[in-house]
Amino acid sequence: MQEEKIWNLIAGKLSGEASEQDLQELEMLLRRYPDLHYPMQNIMDLWNANPQEKKEEAAKAFERHIERMRLRGLDFEAAPAGDSSPAQSPVISDPIPQTKRKSWLVWAGLPVLLLAGGVYLYNRTQQPAAQTIAVHSGPANVQNEISTRNGSKRTLFLPDGTQVWMNAGSKITYERNFGDNLREVVLTGEAFFDVVHNAEKPFIIHTAKMDIKVLGTRFSVKSYPNDKTSEASLFRGSIEVSIHDRPNEKIILKPNEKIVVANDDSTLEHRTNADHHLSSKEEPLVSISRPTYEAKTGAVIETSWMEGRLIFQDEEFGDLARQMERWYGISMHFDQPGLEKLRFTGSFQKETVHQALDALKETAPTTPFQYKIVDNQITIYE
C-alpha cells in the first residue's frame, strides 16, 4: 500500500535522514495521492510543536488509539510500556537505518506520528477527506484547500517541497494535478513563499488582483478581500507580476522591491522609478517601492508577522482594526466613523487584545476613544 510508504518517508523526513531520492519519492507519491498532503502537514505540525514533556502523554494517547483500532479488527502490535523499540503496525514500518545519532528522534515521537496517521486512515474509511472539495465535474478539477482561522498561523509544505508560511485568515487552494505541468495555487489572505526552483515548471500564484509567476525564489504576498490594496514583496530571485486589469503588461520585480495594487478606485500614492512607469488615470493605481522597515529595530514590516509581531507605522485605525481582527480572532466595530481616521504607530507581540487597546488609547493622537468587549465583539466609541 502506497500510503504506508508515504508514512515511512515522512518519518525519514522528520528525522532528517531522508535521502534526496527519498524526498523526491515522497513528492511523487504526494502528487499521486494529494489528499494525503493535509494529514501529512498536520503530522509535521504535531511533531514540531510537541515538546519533550508531552511525549509520555502522546504515548498514552497512542496506546488508547491502538486499543480502539484492535476493537475494529485491525491488528496493531504496539511495543510494551517502557520498551524503546519501535511499534509495528500496518500503517508505518521502520525505513530508517538504525543509527544512534538521529533515529531515536523519530521513535521518541512515533506515537504522535502513528496516532495522526492512524486516525486519518480511520476517518478516510468513514467519510470523504474534509480538505478535498469538488468545484467542477471531473477529477482534474478536484481541489485541495488549506486555510487558517483568524488568530492562527501555520507553516506547510506543498507537494513539490515549496514551503509556505500562512498568516491568519488565509486560504490556499491547488488542483489535484499540481506539479504535472505547472505549479499553480490560489491565495486569499497573506503568505510567505520559499519556492523550490524548477525552470521547467513555473510556480504561479493567483490572487484577486494579480498573478505572480516565479521559478524559484522567496517573497511575500498579501491579498485580503477587505483591504484597500494587494501587494507582493520580493526578497530573493525575481518575480513576474501580471495585473488582471492590465493583461498585456508584465512587471518584473527585483530583490528588495514591493508592488502595491489598489483593490478599488481609492487613492494610492503614485510612485515610479526608471524601470517602471505605471501610473495612469485610466488604469488601476500601482506603486513600486521598497519593503518598509520599523524605525526602531529595522525589522521588515511585511514579514514581521512570521516572527509573531504586528507592526504598524502611521496606520489608520480602520486599517489597523482589520489587522487586529485577524491577529486576535475578534471583530471590531466603530460607532463613530471619524475614529477610523485616527493614525497610530507601534507594534504588538505578546499583548492581549485588552492590553493592545489600552496602549492605543494612551497614544491616541487627537480624539480619545473608549471601547467595550462583549464576547469577541469590540465596539470603539468616543
N, C-alpha and C positions, 0 to 999 in steps of 0.2 A: 504494500500500500504506500503510495507516494507521500501521503500525509505523514506517515511515520518518518520517512526520510527527511521531510521538512523540519520536524521537531528535532531530529538528530543534528541537522545542520544549524538550527537556531542555537542549540546547546554549545556547539563549537564556536559560533559567533560570539555568544555571551562570554565564553571563557577566554576569547582572544586567540584560540588555537586553530581556528578555521583557516585552511589554506586559501590561496587565491582561487584555485579550482573549486573548492567547497563553496566560496561566496558566489562564484559565477553559477554554480549548480543551483544554489538557493534562489538566486534571481530568476533563473529559468523556470524553476518549479513554481515560484510565486506568480509568474506570468501565466502559467498553465492553470493554477488554482488561485486566482486573485481574491476569492472570498476568504482565504486563509490569512490575507495580509493584516486585516484588522485584529484578529486574535493574536497574531504574532507581535503586533505593536503593543497590545495590552500586556503580553508576557514580558516584553522588554521594559515597559514602564514599571511593572511589578518588580522586576529584577533590579533595576536601577534605584527604585525607591525603597527597597526592602532593607532596612538597617539590620545589623547583626543581632540586636536584641530581639528581633521579631522572628528569628529563624525557628526557635522552638515552637512558637505559636503557629507558624506556617506548617511545620511538620505535623502538628496535631490536627490541623485542618485537613492536611493531605490524608492522614490515616482515616479520618471520618469520611472523606470522599471515597477512598478505596473500599470501605465497607459498603457504602451506598452502591458503588459500581458492582461489587460482588453480588448484592441482593438482586441486581438487574441481570445477573448471569454472565457478567464479564469477568474473566479470570485474571485478576491482578495479583501479583506476588510481591508484596512490599517487604522491604528489609526489616528485620526485627528492631525493636526500640533499642537505641544505643549503638546499633551496627552502623559503621561508616561506609559500608559497601552500598553501591547504587541500587535503587529499586528496579525490578524487572517488570515490564508492562508491555502490552501490545501497542502503546502509544509512542514510546521512545526507548531506544536502546543506546548503549554507550558507543558512539563512533569515535571517541576522542582517545588518543594514546594516553595511557595511564602514567603520565609524568607527574612528579610531585610538585612541580612549580606552579601550575595553573589549574590542573584538572579538579583539584579539591574545591575550587570556587564554584564550578558547575554543580557538583554533587552536594555541596553545602546548601545550595539554594534550589536543588532539583525538586523538592516538594512543591515549591511555588510554580515551577515550570510545568510539572506534570498536572498539578491541580488546574491551572489555567487551560492547558491543552485538553485534559480530560473533560472538564466542564464544557468547553467549546464543542468537542466531538459529541458529547451527550446532547447538548442543545441542538446541534446540527441535525440529529436524528428526529427531533421533536418538532422543529419549526424552521422556516427559512431564515437565513442569516439576516440580522436586523440592519446591517450596513449596506446590503445589496438591494437596490431598487431598480425596477424596470421603468424607463422613461418612454420607450417606444417599443413596438413589437420587434422581436428578433433578438438573438443572443448577442449580436455585435453591439447593441445599444444598451446593454445592461451596464449600470454604473456602480462603482464603489464610492461611498461617501464617508468622509471623516470630518468631524466637527468638534468644536469646543464651545462650552457654555460661557455666558458672561461670568466673570470671576475665576476663570480657569485658563490654563495654558497647557500645551503638550508638545512633545517632540516625536517625530515619526520618520520612518524610512520608507520611501516609495520602492516599488519592485526593482527599479534599476539601481538602487543604492543611494539615490539622492536623499539628502537629509533636509527635513523641513521643520522649522520651529513655528508653531501656530499660536498667535495671540488670542485673547479672549473673544468670544462671539464670532468665530471664523468658521469657514467651511471649505473643504477641498473635495472635488469630485473628479473622477477619471474613469474612462471606459475600461471594460474588461480586457480589451486588446492593447492596453497601454504597453508601449515599447516594441510592438510588432513592426511598425513603420515610423511613427512619430511618438514622441513622449508629450502628451498634452494633458493639462489639468485645468480646471475652472476654479478660480479663487473668489470667494466672497469674504471680506474681512482683511486680516493682516497676517503676513507670514514672512519669514526669512528663509531663503533657499540656498543650499550649498549643492549645486548641480554637478553630478558626475559627468565628466567630459565624454562626449560621443559625437564626433563630427558627422557621422552618417545618420544619426537620429536626433535632430534638434529637439530641444525642450521648449515647449510653448505654454505660457500661462495666459489664460483668457480671463479678463475682468470685465466689469460692466462698461468701462470707458475705453480700455485699451488692451492690446495684446502684446506680450513680451516674448521674444524669441531669443534663445541662448543656445550655446553649445556646451559650455561648462564654466560656471562662474559662481560668485557669491553676491547676493543682492537681496534687498527687502522690497516688498510690495504692500501697499495699503490701499484698500478699496472697500470701504464700508458704505452701505447703501444710503445712510442718512448724513454722511459727512459732506462738506462743501466741495472737497477735492479728492482726487485719487492721485497716488504718487508711487514712484519707484526710485530707490536709491542704490547705486552701484558701488561695490567695494573692491571687486576684483574682476578682471576679464572685460568683456563688453556685452552689451545687450542691444537688441534692435526693438524699438517700440513702434507700434502702429496704433494710431488713434482711430477709433471707429468712425468718427465723423470726417476723417481725412484718409480714406482708404489708399490713396496713391502716394502718401508721404511716409517715409521711413526715417526714424530718428535714431541715430546711433549714440548711445551714451558711453563715455569713457569712465575709468575709475574715478571715484570721488565726485561724481556728478549725480544730480537728482532731477527727475522730471515731475512736474506737478500739473495736473489737468483739472480744470474746473468741471465739476459734475453737472452744473447748470449754468445759467447766464449770470451768476453772481460775479462780483468784481474780483479779479485776481491780478495782482501786480504784474505788469508787463516787464519781462526780463529777456534780454537777448545777449548772445555773445558772437564771436567771429564765425563760429561754426553753425549756429542755429538762429535763424531769423524767423520766429514763429508767430509773432503777434499779428492778429488781423481782426478787423471789426466784424467781418462776415463769418469768422470761424470761432470755435470754442477756444477760450483763452488757455494758453500753455506757457509754462515757465520752466526754464532750465537754470538751475542754480547749483549750490553745493549742499551736502548734508549739513545740518545745524549741530552746533556743539554747545553744551552747557558752559556758561562763562566761568563758573566757579571751579568745576572739576575737569572740563574738557571732554566729558562723556558725549558720545554720539546720541542725540535725542531720538533719531529714527530707530535705533536698536536698543535703547535703554530698557525697554520692556522685557527683553530677553534676560536681563540681569536683575529683574524684579524691581525696577524703578519706573515711576510715572513722572516724567519731566515735562514741564510746560514753561514756555517763555512768551510773555506778553500775549497770553491766550485769552480770548473772550470766554466769559463764564459759560455761555451757552455751548461753545465747542468743548470746553473742559468738562462740562456736565456729561456730555456723551461719552467722553473717555472714562470718566468716573463710573458711569453706569456699567460699562464693560469691565472695568478694573475690579469693582466691588460686587458686581452682580445685583445692582439695585436699580431703581427707577427714580428719576428726578424731574420735578415739575416746577415751573416758575409762575408764581401768582401775578407778578408784575413783569411784563416783557422787558422793561428797561434794565432790570437786574441782569439780564443775559448779556448786556454790553459791558459789564464790569470786566476789567482785564487783570490777569494775575500772572506772576512768575514764581516758580518754586518747584518742588518735587515731593513725591510721596514714595515711601518704600514699605515700612512695616506699620505705618499708621492705620488705625481703624478708620472707618468712614466718619465716625464721630470726631476723632482727632483731626482728620483732614478738613472737615467742615469748620471746626473751631479755629484751625490755623488760617483758613481763608477769611473767616470773619474778622480776625485780628488784623489782617493785612489788606482788607477791602480798601481800595484807593480813595473812594469818594463816598458812595452811598452805603451805609451799613445795612446788613441783612440779617435775618433770622432764619431758622429752619426748624422743621418738625419731622419726626420719623414715625411712621405707622407701618409696622411690618417692614417690608423692603421698599416702601414708597416714601420718598423725601420731597417735601414741599419747601421751596425757597420763597420768602416773603420779606417785606420791609418791617 
